[in-house]
Amino acid sequence: MDGERVVARFEPSRGTIPPKSEIAVHFSVTVYYGGAINELFICNIQDVELPIGFEMKADSFGLSVAYESTDDS
């Protein structure tokens, strides 16, 4: 965990988006503490003067487990 309270993953995490096009970016987050979450995510873009980003505000409660099974049986 290395002292991190929130680990975010973006897919794709890097690459080039052609002008006037759209791309879906998938976001997942793992939280290592309970309570209020207020995190700012910044995206630096080459040749753009100011970064873009978003703020995530949420409440984290207890343990939540999710899984996906690909076995048909």
Secondary structure, DSSP 8 states (H G I E B T S, - for coil): -TT-SEEEEEES-S----TT-----EEEEEE-S-EEEEEEEEE--TT-SS-EEEEEEEEE-S-----------
